[in-house]
């Protein structure tokens, strides 16, 4: 237990918990935020279009009270979130951005 806590604390202090940011040399912070919002919006719409057949709210012999329906709903939410993230990343890369760890240059 003590070793695990030491590893977690060491990882936290070393910056393992830092979130990568999108960077482009000629983009202002306002432009980055605007592009992120637009890419997120476009990715949300496209992910919904691509995954309509998995949506458990569509035609199904199961009702929302069934365990199977709940499991399907949870899986759909995870798959949708992953696809949305992938599409958003593609959009940002197509606009010339790169993901970078905070504090690093290159």
C-alpha positions in Angstrom: 0.0 0.0 0.0 2.8 2.4 0.9 4.6 1.6 -2.3 1.5 2.3 -4.4 0.9 5.7 -2.7 4.6 6.6 -3.3 4.3 5.7 -7.0 1.1 7.7 -7.4 2.5 10.7 -5.6 5.7 10.5 -7.6 3.8 10.3 -10.8 1.6 13.3 -9.8 4.6 15.4 -8.9 6.4 14.4 -12.1 3.5 15.8 -14.2 1.8 12.5 -15.1 -1.5 14.2 -14.4 -1.0 17.1 -16.8 -3.4 17.3 -19.7 -2.0 17.8 -23.2 -3.0 21.0 -25.0 -3.5 21.9 -28.7 -0.8 24.2 -30.0 -0.3 25.9 -33.4 2.4 28.6 -33.6 0.3 31.2 -35.4 -2.9 30.7 -33.3 -4.0 33.0 -30.5 -5.6 31.5 -27.4 -9.0 32.8 -28.6 -8.6 31.1 -32.0 -7.5 27.8 -30.3 -10.6 27.9 -28.1 -12.9 28.7 -31.0 -11.4 25.9 -33.1 -11.7 23.4 -30.3 -15.4 24.3 -29.8 -16.1 24.1 -33.5 -14.3 20.8 -33.8 -16.1 19.4 -30.8 -19.5 20.5 -32.3 -18.7 18.9 -35.7 -17.4 15.8 -34.0 -20.5 15.4 -31.9 -22.7 15.6 -34.9 -20.7 13.3 -37.0 -20.3 10.7 -34.2 -24.1 10.7 -33.7 -24.5 10.2 -37.5 -22.0 7.4 -37.6 -23.4 5.6 -34.5 -27.1 5.9 -35.0 -27.5 2.1 -35.3 -26.0 1.5 -31.8 -28.3 3.9 -30.0 -30.3 1.9 -27.5 -33.0 4.6 -27.6 -33.8 3.4 -31.1 -36.0 0.4 -32.0 -35.4 -2.4 -29.5 -37.5 -5.2 -28.0 -36.1 -4.2 -24.6 -37.4 -1.5 -22.2 -35.3 1.0 -20.3 -35.9 -1.1 -17.1 -34.1 -4.1 -18.5 -30.5 -4.8 -17.4 -29.6 -5.5 -21.1 -30.8 -2.0 -22.1 -28.8 -0.4 -19.3 -25.7 -2.3 -20.4 -26.3 -1.3 -24.0 -26.8 2.3 -23.0 -23.5 2.4 -21.0 -21.6 0.8 -23.9 -23.1 3.3 -26.4 -22.1 6.2 -24.2 -18.5 5.0 -24.0 -18.3 4.2 -27.7 -19.9 7.6 -28.6 -17.5 9.5 -26.4 -14.5 7.7 -27.8 -15.6 8.3 -31.4 -16.3 11.9 -30.7 -12.8 12.4 -29.2 -11.3 10.7 -32.3 -13.2 12.9 -34.7 -12.4 16.0 -32.7 -8.7 15.2 -32.7 -8.8 14.6 -36.5 -10.5 18.0 -37.0 -7.9 19.8 -34.9 -5.0 18.1 -36.7 -6.5 19.0 -40.0 -6.4 22.6 -38.9 -2.7 22.4 -38.2 -2.7 21.8 -34.5 -0.6 19.4 -32.5 -1.2 17.9 -29.1 1.6 18.8 -26.7 2.3 18.3 -23.0 2.1 21.6 -21.1 5.4 23.3 -20.6 7.1 21.5 -23.5 8.2 23.1 -26.7 8.8 21.5 -30.0 
